[in-house]
Amino acid sequence: MKRILLTLLPFLFSFTMCGHREDPKPPLSKTPSTPKIKKCFQSFNRPLLYWDAVVNFDDGRKIPVPSEVTYEVIVNFGRRSVKTEKNYLEDKEIAPGEKRCFSVVACYRGHKSQPSEPVCIIGKNPVEAVPQVRSVKSGDGFVEFKFSPSELNIEVFRNGKPPFITPYTILKEGTAVWRDENVKNGRSYVYRFRFSKGNLKGKLTRPFRTVLEDRIPPMPPQNPVAYLTNGSCLILWEASPSKDTVGYLVKVGKKEFKTDGISLFVKGCRGRIEIFAVDKAGNLSKPALPEVIREKGSSSNGKQVRHASNGELH
């Protein structure tokens, strides 16, 4: 009897484990997910279609090499198609009143997604004019444009590249002056502009390249004073009120010293003392001339003799 039970034990355990087994997983998908069209508008006289790049399979997994995903744009429900490796298409010219519809299919290593939901556009008379830039000025932390008056909104592109979909900002109709203060000195910025009337966009202007240069000097350091003893001097001052000050240049006669502090000890003080604030662009403030205080030796019991000498040491 015991031998029979021992023989049946493996079968009994196999039945008890059946209820704990997981359901079989479905096979992994090789089909890319369906593209989602984000925008479709008329760029001058041509439809411009833009969609999110496909990076996942339709089961949600990441595509190993998303750069290999290509697209097929189906025009007017299969009358023609255009293949592209980019996630946008600038189609051929559209006539005013013409209706054109698009859907997009993603392709990856021989597998195609379902077509996207179609979007349609009706051609309009293109906007022939371009914004007229009257002047460009750049300074410490800003770029300023002046425009001729217009009755259309102006889309601004900064450091943009094709396909010029989303503008940096939009200027309301009638804007005559626009200033960009979200910039940094020493960097280069390229601006382009176009008129916008809802889903109708005009031509882009030529690029306007600007390099921001800070030419505004900082304010000089405050309340400088120099204590002179036995040919050496201790120079003290209060910080410049300018926020972009990064250090100071101190001239003592023919000698020059750089510091990011507000004091300096110099041996062998001779000649004129000048203290300059230096900003991050390297601009120098007007010189601050310290009041020189000469300290006599022990024979004068340490008394100080003040000289309003405008920074001159004698």
LUMLOFI-29032 format. One line per 8 residues: number of its first residue (from 0); their letters; for each residue x, y, z of C-alpha. Coordinates in Angstrom, 1 decimal, padded with zeros to 4 digits. Layout:
BEGIN
NUM> a> X:Y:Z | ...
% end
This chain:
BEGIN
0> mkrilltl> 000.0:000.0:000.0 | 002.8:002.4:000.9 | 004.5:001.7:-002.4 | 001.3:002.6:-004.3 | 001.0:005.9:-002.4 | 004.6:006.8:-003.1 | 004.0:006.1:-006.8 | 001.0:008.4:-006.9
8> lpflfsft> 002.6:011.3:-005.0 | 004.0:013.1:-008.2 | 000.6:013.0:-009.8 | -001.1:014.4:-006.7 | 001.3:017.3:-006.5 | 000.9:018.0:-010.2 | -002.9:018.4:-009.7 | -002.5:020.7:-006.7
16> mcghredp> -000.1:023.0:-008.6 | -002.4:023.5:-011.6 | -004.4:026.3:-009.9 | -001.2:028.4:-009.3 | 000.1:028.4:-012.9 | 000.0:031.8:-014.7 | -002.0:032.3:-017.8 | 000.2:032.0:-021.0
24> kpplsktp> 001.5:035.4:-022.2 | 000.5:036.6:-025.6 | 003.3:036.7:-028.2 | 005.3:039.9:-028.4 | 004.1:042.3:-031.1 | 006.3:043.4:-034.0 | 003.9:046.0:-035.2 | 004.7:049.7:-034.5
32> stpkikkc> 002.1:051.8:-032.8 | -000.2:054.0:-034.9 | 001.1:057.6:-035.5 | -000.8:060.5:-034.0 | -001.1:063.6:-036.2 | -000.4:066.7:-034.2 | -000.8:069.5:-036.7 | -001.8:070.1:-040.3
40> fqsfnrpl> -001.7:073.7:-041.7 | -001.0:075.5:-044.9 | 002.6:076.9:-045.0 | 002.3:079.6:-047.7 | 000.9:077.4:-050.6 | 001.7:073.9:-049.4 | 000.1:071.7:-046.7 | 002.5:070.9:-043.8
48> lywdavvn> 001.7:067.8:-041.8 | 003.4:066.9:-038.5 | 003.1:063.8:-036.2 | 004.7:062.4:-033.1 | 007.7:060.1:-033.9 | 006.8:056.5:-033.2 | 009.0:054.9:-030.6 | 006.9:052.0:-029.3
56> fddgrkip> 005.3:048.8:-030.6 | 001.5:048.7:-030.4 | 001.8:046.6:-027.2 | 003.6:049.4:-025.4 | 007.2:048.1:-025.6 | 010.0:050.3:-026.7 | 011.2:049.9:-030.3 | 014.9:048.8:-030.1
64> vpsevtye> 016.1:051.1:-032.9 | 013.5:053.9:-033.4 | 015.7:055.6:-036.0 | 014.7:052.7:-038.4 | 011.1:053.7:-038.2 | 009.9:055.1:-041.5 | 006.5:056.5:-042.5 | 004.1:056.3:-045.4
72> vivnfgrr> 001.7:059.2:-045.8 | -001.5:058.3:-047.5 | -003.0:061.2:-049.5 | -006.8:061.4:-050.3 | -007.5:057.9:-049.0 | -005.1:056.0:-051.2 | -005.0:058.0:-054.4 | -001.3:058.5:-053.8
80> svktekny> 001.2:058.0:-051.0 | 004.5:059.5:-050.0 | 007.3:057.7:-048.1 | 009.5:059.6:-045.7 | 012.0:059.0:-042.8 | 011.0:062.2:-041.1 | 008.0:062.8:-038.8 | 006.6:065.6:-041.0
88> ledkeiap> 005.7:066.2:-044.6 | 005.5:069.3:-046.7 | 003.2:068.2:-049.5 | 003.0:069.7:-053.0 | 001.2:072.9:-053.7 | -002.6:073.1:-052.9 | -005.0:075.2:-054.9 | -007.5:077.6:-053.2
96> gekrcfsv> -010.6:075.6:-052.4 | -009.0:072.2:-052.9 | -009.6:069.6:-050.2 | -006.8:067.3:-049.3 | -006.8:064.6:-046.6 | -003.9:062.7:-045.0 | -003.3:059.7:-042.8 | 000.0:058.2:-041.7
104> vacyrghk> 001.3:054.6:-041.4 | 004.5:053.7:-039.4 | 006.8:051.0:-040.8 | 009.4:049.0:-038.9 | 011.4:046.1:-040.3 | 008.6:045.0:-042.6 | 005.7:045.6:-040.3 | 003.2:048.3:-040.7
112> sqpsepvc> 000.9:050.0:-038.2 | -002.7:050.8:-038.6 | -003.3:054.1:-040.4 | -003.8:057.2:-038.3 | -007.1:059.0:-038.1 | -007.3:061.1:-041.3 | -007.1:064.9:-041.2 | -008.2:067.2:-044.0
120> iigknpve> -007.3:070.7:-045.1 | -008.9:073.1:-047.6 | -006.5:075.3:-049.6 | -006.7:079.1:-049.2 | -005.1:082.0:-051.0 | -001.6:082.2:-049.6 | -000.3:085.1:-047.5 | 002.2:086.8:-049.9
128> avpqvrsv> 003.6:089.4:-047.5 | 006.3:088.9:-044.9 | 006.9:090.9:-041.7 | 009.0:094.0:-042.3 | 011.8:094.3:-039.7 | 012.7:098.0:-039.5 | 015.6:097.6:-037.0 | 017.3:095.1:-034.7
136> ksgdgfve> 019.1:096.1:-031.5 | 020.9:093.9:-028.9 | 022.3:094.9:-025.6 | 022.9:093.7:-022.1 | 020.5:090.9:-021.7 | 018.0:091.7:-024.5 | 017.3:091.7:-028.2 | 014.8:094.2:-029.6
144> fkfspsel> 013.0:094.2:-033.0 | 011.0:097.0:-034.5 | 008.3:096.1:-037.1 | 006.3:098.0:-039.7 | 002.6:098.1:-038.8 | 000.6:095.0:-039.8 | -002.9:093.6:-039.4 | -001.8:090.0:-038.8
152> nievfrng> -000.2:088.1:-036.0 | 003.5:087.4:-036.3 | 005.0:084.1:-035.3 | 008.5:084.2:-034.0 | 011.0:081.4:-034.4 | 014.2:081.5:-032.4 | 017.1:079.2:-033.3 | 014.5:077.2:-035.2
160> kppfitpy> 015.0:074.5:-037.8 | 012.6:073.0:-040.4 | 009.8:072.2:-040.3 | 009.0:075.4:-038.3 | 006.0:074.0:-036.5 | 005.7:075.6:-033.0 | 006.7:079.2:-032.7 | 008.9:080.6:-029.9
168> tilkegta> 006.1:083.2:-029.3 | 003.3:084.9:-031.2 | 003.0:088.7:-031.5 | -000.5:090.1:-031.7 | -001.5:092.2:-034.7 | -000.2:095.7:-034.6 | 002.9:094.9:-032.6 | 005.5:097.5:-033.4
176> vwrdenvk> 008.2:096.6:-030.9 | 009.2:093.3:-029.4 | 011.9:092.6:-026.9 | 013.3:089.2:-026.0 | 014.9:089.3:-022.5 | 015.1:085.5:-022.1 | 018.7:085.6:-023.5 | 022.3:085.4:-022.2
184> ngrsyvyr> 025.2:087.6:-023.1 | 027.8:086.1:-025.3 | 025.4:083.7:-027.0 | 024.3:083.8:-030.6 | 020.5:083.8:-031.5 | 018.9:083.5:-034.9 | 015.3:084.8:-035.4 | 012.8:084.4:-038.2
192> frfskgnl> 009.3:085.7:-038.5 | 006.1:084.9:-040.5 | 002.6:086.1:-040.6 | -000.1:083.9:-039.2 | -003.9:083.8:-039.8 | -005.2:080.8:-038.0 | -004.3:077.7:-040.0 | -002.7:079.8:-042.7
200> kgkltrpf> 001.0:080.7:-042.5 | 003.0:083.1:-044.6 | 006.6:082.9:-045.8 | 009.4:083.1:-043.4 | 011.7:086.2:-043.3 | 015.4:085.8:-043.8 | 017.3:084.9:-040.7 | 018.3:087.7:-038.3
208> rtvledri> 021.5:086.7:-036.4 | 022.4:088.5:-033.2 | 025.3:088.1:-030.8 | 024.6:089.6:-027.4 | 027.4:091.8:-026.2 | 027.3:093.6:-022.8 | 028.7:097.0:-023.4 | 027.3:098.7:-020.3
216> ppmppqnp> 029.9:099.2:-017.6 | 029.1:098.4:-014.0 | 028.9:101.0:-011.3 | 032.2:101.7:-009.5 | 032.9:100.3:-006.0 | 031.7:102.4:-003.1 | 033.5:104.3:-000.3 | 037.1:103.3:-001.1
224> vayltngs> 039.9:104.0:001.4 | 043.6:103.3:001.5 | 045.7:103.0:004.7 | 049.4:103.7:004.1 | 052.0:102.6:006.5 | 055.8:102.3:006.0 | 055.4:102.2:002.2 | 052.7:099.5:002.2
232> clilweas> 049.0:100.0:001.9 | 045.8:098.3:002.8 | 043.0:099.2:000.3 | 039.4:098.7:001.3 | 036.1:099.3:-000.5 | 032.4:098.4:-000.6 | 031.0:096.3:-003.4 | 029.7:097.7:-006.6
240> pskdtvgy> 025.9:097.9:-006.7 | 025.8:096.3:-010.1 | 024.5:092.7:-010.0 | 026.7:091.5:-012.8 | 030.0:092.5:-011.1 | 032.3:089.5:-010.9 | 035.5:091.1:-009.5 | 037.7:094.2:-009.2
248> lvkvgkke> 040.8:095.6:-010.9 | 043.1:097.7:-008.6 | 045.8:099.9:-010.1 | 048.6:101.2:-007.9 | 051.0:103.3:-009.9 | 052.1:101.0:-012.8 | 051.0:097.8:-010.9 | 047.7:096.0:-011.5
256> fktdgisl> 046.0:093.5:-009.2 | 042.8:091.4:-009.8 | 040.6:090.2:-007.0 | 037.1:089.0:-006.3 | 037.2:090.4:-002.8 | 036.8:093.9:-001.4 | 040.2:094.4:000.1 | 043.8:094.3:-001.1
264> fvkgcrgr> 047.2:094.6:000.7 | 050.0:096.0:-001.5 | 053.7:096.3:-000.6 | 055.6:099.2:-002.1 | 052.7:101.6:-002.7 | 053.7:104.3:-005.1 | 051.7:106.5:-007.5 | 047.9:106.8:-008.0
272> ieifavdk> 045.4:104.2:-006.7 | 042.4:103.4:-008.8 | 039.8:100.7:-008.2 | 037.5:099.4:-011.0 | 034.6:097.0:-010.8 | 034.6:094.4:-013.6 | 031.4:092.7:-014.9 | 031.0:089.3:-016.5
280> agnlskpa> 031.5:090.7:-019.9 | 034.8:092.3:-018.9 | 033.6:095.9:-018.9 | 035.3:098.2:-016.4 | 033.5:100.8:-014.3 | 034.7:104.3:-013.9 | 037.7:104.4:-011.4 | 037.0:104.8:-007.7
288> lpevirek> 039.7:107.0:-006.1 | 040.3:106.1:-002.4 | 040.9:108.5:000.4 | 044.4:107.9:001.5 | 045.1:107.8:005.3 | 048.7:107.9:006.3 | 049.6:106.3:009.6 | 052.7:107.8:011.3
296> gsssngkq> 055.1:105.7:013.3 | 055.4:105.2:017.0 | 056.8:108.7:017.5 | 053.4:110.1:016.8 | 051.7:107.6:019.2 | 049.9:105.9:016.3 | 047.9:108.9:015.4 | 046.4:109.0:011.9
304> vrhasnge> 046.7:111.9:009.5 | 044.1:112.1:006.8 | 044.8:113.3:003.3 | 042.0:113.8:000.8 | 044.5:113.2:-002.0 | 042.1:111.6:-004.6 | 044.1:108.4:-004.6 | 047.5:109.9:-004.9
312> lh> 050.4:108.6:-002.9 | 053.3:110.9:-002.3
% end
